[in-house]
């Protein structure tokens, strides 16, 4: 029962951090993540990963292709920078994410390889 609770809590923490970096439906204005906010979010990810193995869910989130768009500063309002939610998540927490992925190479590498052949 404790391990199921740990898995559930870890999954909820991971999802909360993931959704928290790009909240809302439109995803046109990303929240500002200062150093302290990123540190707290990274700590929550580390806690999620220490509670239970989250590699399958993590790979799914990294491969999420929902597009985020933000206006390019100094440009016209028509110019937007676009990238995937998974890409943005990875860019913010590379070290923590890589550490978790390396713990489960047997499951993460095949998933990532399959995704890379489907979406080169």
C-alpha positions as CSV (number, residue, x, y, z in Angstrom):
1,X,0.0,0.0,0.0
2,X,2.9,2.4,0.8
3,X,4.5,1.8,-2.6
4,X,1.2,2.4,-4.4
5,X,0.9,5.7,-2.4
6,X,4.5,6.6,-3.3
7,X,3.9,5.9,-7.0
8,X,0.7,8.0,-7.0
9,X,2.3,10.9,-5.1
10,X,5.4,10.8,-7.4
11,X,3.2,10.8,-10.5
12,X,1.2,13.7,-9.2
13,X,4.3,15.7,-8.4
14,X,5.8,15.0,-11.8
15,X,2.5,16.1,-13.5
16,X,2.2,19.2,-11.4
17,X,5.7,20.4,-12.3
18,X,5.1,19.6,-15.9
19,X,1.8,21.4,-16.1
20,X,3.1,24.3,-13.9
21,X,5.7,25.4,-16.4
22,X,3.1,26.0,-19.1
23,X,-0.3,26.4,-17.5
24,X,-3.6,27.2,-19.2
25,X,-5.1,26.2,-22.5
26,X,-3.6,28.7,-24.9
27,X,-0.1,28.4,-23.6
28,X,0.8,31.8,-25.3
29,X,2.3,33.3,-22.2
30,X,4.7,31.2,-20.1
31,X,5.2,32.1,-16.5
32,X,8.5,33.6,-15.6
33,X,10.6,31.0,-13.8
34,X,13.2,32.8,-11.7
35,X,16.1,30.9,-10.1
36,X,14.3,30.1,-6.9
37,X,11.2,28.9,-8.7
38,X,13.2,26.6,-10.9
39,X,15.1,25.3,-7.9
40,X,11.9,24.4,-6.1
41,X,10.4,22.8,-9.2
42,X,13.6,20.8,-9.7
43,X,13.5,19.7,-6.0
44,X,9.9,18.5,-6.5
45,X,10.9,16.5,-9.6
46,X,13.7,14.9,-7.6
47,X,11.2,14.1,-4.8
48,X,8.8,12.6,-7.4
49,X,11.6,10.4,-8.8
50,X,12.8,9.3,-5.3
51,X,9.3,8.3,-4.3
52,X,8.9,5.9,-7.2
53,X,10.3,5.1,-10.7
54,X,8.6,7.4,-13.1
55,X,10.5,6.7,-16.3
56,X,7.5,5.7,-18.5
57,X,5.5,8.7,-17.6
58,X,8.6,10.9,-17.9
59,X,9.2,9.7,-21.5
60,X,5.6,10.3,-22.4
61,X,5.8,13.9,-21.1
62,X,9.1,14.5,-22.9
63,X,7.6,13.3,-26.2
64,X,4.5,15.5,-25.7
65,X,4.2,17.6,-28.9
66,X,1.7,20.1,-27.6
67,X,3.0,23.4,-29.1
68,X,3.9,26.3,-26.8
69,X,4.2,29.8,-28.4
70,X,5.7,32.9,-26.9
71,X,6.1,36.3,-28.5
72,X,9.6,37.2,-29.4
73,X,10.6,40.2,-27.3
74,X,11.3,43.3,-29.3
75,X,9.6,42.0,-32.3
76,X,6.2,42.6,-33.8
77,X,3.2,40.9,-32.1
78,X,3.1,38.5,-35.1
79,X,6.4,36.9,-34.4
80,X,6.3,33.9,-32.1
81,X,8.8,31.3,-30.9
82,X,7.3,27.9,-30.9
83,X,8.5,24.6,-29.3
84,X,7.0,21.5,-27.8
85,X,5.9,21.3,-24.1
86,X,8.2,18.3,-23.7
87,X,11.2,20.1,-25.2
88,X,10.6,23.1,-22.9
89,X,10.3,20.8,-19.9
90,X,13.6,19.0,-20.8
91,X,15.4,22.4,-21.3
92,X,14.5,23.5,-17.8
93,X,15.4,20.3,-15.9
94,X,18.0,18.5,-18.1
95,X,20.2,17.1,-15.3
96,X,17.4,15.8,-13.1
97,X,15.6,14.3,-16.1
98,X,18.8,12.7,-17.5
99,X,19.5,11.2,-14.1
100,X,16.1,9.6,-14.0
101,X,16.3,8.3,-17.5
102,X,19.7,6.7,-16.9
103,X,18.2,4.7,-14.0
104,X,15.9,2.9,-16.4
105,X,17.8,2.4,-19.6
106,X,16.1,-0.8,-20.5
107,X,12.8,0.8,-20.7
108,X,13.6,4.4,-21.7
109,X,16.0,3.8,-24.5
110,X,13.6,1.6,-26.6
111,X,10.8,4.1,-26.0
112,X,13.0,7.1,-27.1
113,X,14.3,5.1,-30.1
114,X,10.9,4.2,-31.3
115,X,9.7,7.8,-31.0
116,X,12.7,9.0,-32.9
117,X,11.9,6.8,-35.8
118,X,8.3,7.8,-35.8
119,X,9.1,11.6,-35.5
120,X,12.6,12.2,-36.9
